[in-house]
Amino acid sequence: MPASTTDPTEFAPLFHSREVVQGRDDALLKRVFELRYQVYCQECGFLPAANYPDRCEVDQYDATSAHFGAFNLRDELVGYGRMVHPDLAQSFPFQSHCHDLLAGATLAPPPQAAEISRLMVTQAYRRRRGDVLAGVTIEDDLPRVNRDLRDHTPQILLSLYRQMYAFSLAHGMRYWYAAMERSLARVLSQMGFAFVQIGPLVDYYGPVALYLGDLRELEARVGRSHPTLMTWLRQPDVGAP
């Protein structure tokens, strides 16, 4: 069970995340694809629902991606994200939409990188005005100096990042690509998550820019600004099997 909400070292007390493994968790993976259909096809209209008659949004990258689900205390699926590995040509999905880089920007070595994509939280947990798909309320813009970080952080997103971070460490990955809203990147930066914009604004399932995160820089920044959060990120999620 996740730790109590009174635990001063717990940053996602109401949620836990785990990897959803193909071949082992196929029933759960189907729920994941149904969630993606609900969000990308029905709620946002990013993809035509008619292309998915089985109401499961699946693409060519899923078979070689790592999938992660976030769950509430009732073990209901409430969030999802995947890490897409480079293909045989050492390229990523973002490269079909984000063609240009900002001046001075460089790409990471493909074997050490993954693209975080389809990051989403169910609509039930996006009820506040200003919420984005990842479950962050942009309107609030995050911790003012005298606020407790635990009370103003996106718990589901942090829970997913925790599992992705553990997966990255276990598989020798150092870099994360992510196409995100600039406002979301700003909120993450305030938490110490070191994503650097490397591409201009494009339409990639909404207006986003390409960012690159170096996990070594993330560890250093979060360790300095929020050491308790860094300690929590390094611990295995008790909700994982």
N, C-alpha and C positions, 0 to 999 in steps of 0.2 A: 504493500500500500504506500502511496505517496505520503510524505511527512505532513504533520499537522500544520495548519496555517499559522500557528504560534511559533513555529521553529524559525529562529532568526537567521538560519543558514539556508533556508529552502526558498527558491525563487519561482517555483511552479508547483505550489502545494496542491492545486486542484487538478493537475494533469500529469500524465506520464507518456512517454513516447517509446517506440521500439521499431526495429527494422522489420519490414514485411517482406519475407523471403519467398520468392517464387519457387513453387514445388513443395514448400512446407506450409505456406499460409495462403493457399489459392482462394479459399472462400473469403478471407479478409481482403485479398488483393482485388477481388471482384467488387467489394464494397468501396474500395479506394477508387476504382475506375468509375463506379456509379457516382461517387462524390465529385469527381472531376467533370463528369457529364453535367451534373446538376449546376456546378459553378461556372464552367467555361461555356457550356451550350445554352443552358436555360437562364441563368441569372445574368451573365455578362454578355452573351451573344458573341463571344470571341470565335467560336466555331459553329458551323451549321448543325443543328440537332438532327436534321435528316440524314446526315452522314453516319449516324450512330444509332441504327434501329434497335440495337439491343440495350440502348441507354447506358453504354459503357464507353467512356472516352479513352481510347488506346491509340498509341502511335508507334512509329518504327523504332523509337529509342527505348521503349519500356523493357524489352527483353534483356538489354545489357545495362540497365540502370539499377541503382540501389534505391529502394522505396522505404519511406518512413511514415508511420502513422502516429498521431497524437490522440490520446483517449482521456475522457473525464473519469470521475470516480466510479461511474457506473459502467466503465469500460466501453463506452460508446465512442465511435470514431468522430472526432471533432476537428481534426486538422491533418494535413498531408504535405509532404515535400519529397522530391526525389533528387538524387545526384546522378547526373548523366556523365558517363565516362567518354573519353574521346573514341571516335570510330576508327576503322582501319586506316583511314586517311589522316588520322590525328587531328580531326576537326570536331567542333561542337555544334549543337543546334543553333546557338545564337549567331553563328557565322552566316546563316542563311538570311538573317534579318539585319544584323549589325555589321555593315560592310566597312565602315570607316572607324579609325581610331583618332583620338585627340593627339595633338602634337606632343611628341615625347613619350607617348604611351607605348608599352610593349606587352606582348602576350606571355603567359607563363609556359613553362615546359609542359606539353600535354600529358606525359605520364604522371606528373605530379599534381594534376588539376582535375576538377570536375565542375560541371555547371549545375547550380541549384535552380530547379525549375518547378513549375506547377505548384508553387508554394501557396497554400490556401488554408483558410479557416472556415468552418461551416457558417452559414448565414445566421444561425441562432446565436453565434458568438461575435457577430458583426452588427450589433443593433445600434451602436452609437453613431451619431453623425460625425463624419470624418474618418470612419474605419476604412482601411484598405483590405485587400484580400488576405494579407498575411496576419490580420487581426490586430494591427496597430492603429491607435487613434491618433491621426496626424494633428488634429485640431489642438490637442493638449500639448503637443511637442515635447513632452517628457520632463524628467525631474528638475524641478526648481531646486535651488541650493538647499533649502531646508526641508525637502521632502525625502521620505524613505524610499530608496530605489525599488524595494520589493513591492511597494504599493502602486507603482506607476510603470510597471514593465509588462510587455505582452507575454503572458505566461505560456500560451500555446506555442508561440514562435520560439521562445527560449527553450522550451522542452524539446522541440524538433532540432534546433541548432545543437543542443547538447548531444543528441544521438548522432547527428551528422559529424560533429567534431570527434566523437569517440571513434566513429567509423573511419574518418580521415586519418587519425593517428594510427589506427590498426592497419591501414592499407597504404601508408606512405604518401598520403596526399597532403600538400601544403597550401594549395591555392584553390579558391572558390570563385567562379564566375557567377554573376547574378545580374539579370536585367530587372531593374526596379525603378519605382518612382523616386525622383530626387528627394522628395519630402520624407519618404521612408528611409532613404540612405542617411539623411540628416539625423533622424531620430536614432538610428542604429549607431551613428558616430557619437552621439551624446552618451550612449551607453558604453562606448569604448570599442565597438566593433569596427575594425579598420578596413572599410571598403573604400576604394579609390575609384572615382569615375574615370574610365578610359575611353569611352565612346560618346558621341553626340546623342541627343534625344531622337528616338525613332519610334515607329509604331510597331511594337512587338507584343501583341495582345494588350494593347493600350499604350499610351505614351510613356516610354521608359528610356533610361540610359543604361549602358553597359558598365558594370562595376567589377573590380577585381579585389578580392580579399586575400591577404597573406596571413596565414594562421600564426606564424611566428610574431608578426606585428600585432595581431589580435591579442595573443597571449601577453605580450609586453604591455600594451595599452590598457587592457582590462585589468591586468595584474596591478598596474599603478593606480588606476582610478577607482576600481571596484574589486579589491583583492578577494572579498568573500564570494563575489560572483564567479571569479576565476576558479576558486577552489571548488565551487559547486559544479561548474562546467566540466572539471576534470574527473568528477566522480561518476561511476556508472549509474544509469537511471535504474532505480529499484523496480520500475514497471517493466523493464526488459526481461524476456525469458532467459 
